Amino acid sequence: MTTTEEMVRRDLSVLWHPCTQMKDHESWPPIPIRSGSGVWLEDFDGRRYIDAISSWWVNLLGHCQPDISAAIRDQLEQLEHVILAGFSHEPVVRLSEQLVRITPAGLSRCFYADNGSAAVEIAIKMSFHYWRNQGHPEKTRLMNLSNSYHGETLGALAAGDVALYKDTYAPLLRQPVTAPSPDAFSGEPGETAAELAARRADELDALLEEHAHEVCALILEPLVQCAGSMRMYHPLYLRRAREACDRHGVHLIADEIAVGFGRTGTLFACEQAGIRPDFLCLGKGLTGGFLPLSAVLCTEEIYAAFYDDYQNLRAFLHSHSYTGNPLACAAANATLDVLERERVIEANQERIRWMGEATRELRDHPHVADVRQTGMILAIEMVRDRSNREPYPWTERRGQQVYRHALSQGCLLRPLGDVIYFMPPYVINREEIATLARVAGEGIDLATRDRGDRRRG
Ligand SMILES: *Cc1c(COP(=O)(O)O)cnc(C)c1O
């Protein structure tokens, strides 16, 4: 039988892992996983881990969920793939019908790609191209929010604002106009999330006033800026952003790649503000975390601006080789069927409560500045000094110590810097949530104990 040691040796001689300083693996090798079931992952030595981050936010209903597995298997016997230009197939038609039905009313057309970054780029290209088709080729810029994240390919990276991923490549990227994030954690002392959202919305309005003539779209992550340390904001901001975009003739692109499909407590985050974006980007959980697939939904009005005689050259001539892959669509259909049939979003309300209750004590921890939660996303901000929210120097990598402790206790809690978060599959039970909270607390205790404390202790 293959051992962990052998797997690691083979891995490290040929692989280059994503978002990783490979030298770190000299002291902390990657963990080969042999199987998954529900919230659990099992390695080659039989050690088990709770997947508290849904394997980078993709898994919705647990690993190897049997209905999704079966749907892929059935589809595999029928048709694995076919070109989607000039051809069609049942899984992609059914998925499109479902997405149009369950997303905010008025989104009526689905365009597909195979990852979130590609979906973001499609929405940007479509928005620019819409204005060009409408006689406004001067609307060439994008507006975004500070601390936002929209993916890693050049266009998507340019749309985001996380310095760690972006700064190195700045010379390759077009600069968007950046409005300040409504992130509630960045408010003044005593300022409520709603007050900050209103203040930021005023600032957005002023920026749009100044730049709308050159801006095609505002792109944002509704309610939670996930890769930006799980910073959260009040839905009021989305309502105000929608109004401002309408007033200034700018599209609103809602990037729900991370927050869609129930993460924020509702099926889509936009629902909590009662808004309909002009473009909705979906990915990650769309297939339950089984296969790569992303979608961009848009309004009939946008679609109509491209609909013309071929000779007028207004068509959206964009494609990816695997656009609308039938296996991925079958997985997505099965995922949406389970969400609906088993009333998963309703059932999650209890899990949301358990997550809040299990982490209540952490709110008083001397090195925790904030425990925030939006639906099924809960984040713990670890700091040096909670009185002034002073962070630890990033070079100390305290979050990494929490990560390592958690792994030793059977929890996959990969942090974002010093922010520890739970974003688990929707099959996690109360006991598993309690384990995550206990292990996170222990990890934070260990990681924040400085040398002086250790001597005393
Ligand atoms: C992950 C993510 C993306 C990029 O998706 P990929 O599939 O990783 O390319 C885009 N936007 C948001 C909000 C994300 O969290």
The ligand as a MOL file (V3000), in Angstrom:
LIG
                    3D

  0  0  0     0  0            999 V3000
M  V30 BEGIN CTAB
M  V30 COUNTS 15 15 0 0 0
M  V30 BEGIN ATOM
M  V30 1 C -12.4190 32.2470 -5.6840 0
M  V30 2 C -12.9900 33.5050 -6.1880 0
M  V30 3 C -12.8570 33.8900 -7.5310 0
M  V30 4 C -12.0320 33.1180 -8.5220 0
M  V30 5 O -12.5120 31.8310 -8.7660 0
M  V30 6 P -11.4900 30.7190 -9.3060 0
M  V30 7 O -12.3780 29.5620 -9.6270 0
M  V30 8 O -10.5320 30.4360 -8.1850 0
M  V30 9 O -10.8160 31.2890 -10.5130 0
M  V30 10 C -13.4900 35.0420 -7.9320 0
M  V30 11 N -14.2070 35.7840 -7.0770 0
M  V30 12 C -14.3540 35.4510 -5.7890 0
M  V30 13 C -15.1880 36.3000 -4.8980 0
M  V30 14 C -13.7260 34.3130 -5.2880 0
M  V30 15 O -13.8130 34.0180 -3.9830 0
M  V30 END ATOM
M  V30 BEGIN BOND
M  V30 1 1 1 2
M  V30 2 1 2 3
M  V30 3 2 2 14
M  V30 4 1 3 4
M  V30 5 2 3 10
M  V30 6 1 4 5
M  V30 7 1 5 6
M  V30 8 2 6 7
M  V30 9 1 6 8
M  V30 10 1 6 9
M  V30 11 1 10 11
M  V30 12 2 11 12
M  V30 13 1 12 13
M  V30 14 1 12 14
M  V30 15 1 14 15
M  V30 END BOND
M  V30 END CTAB
M  END
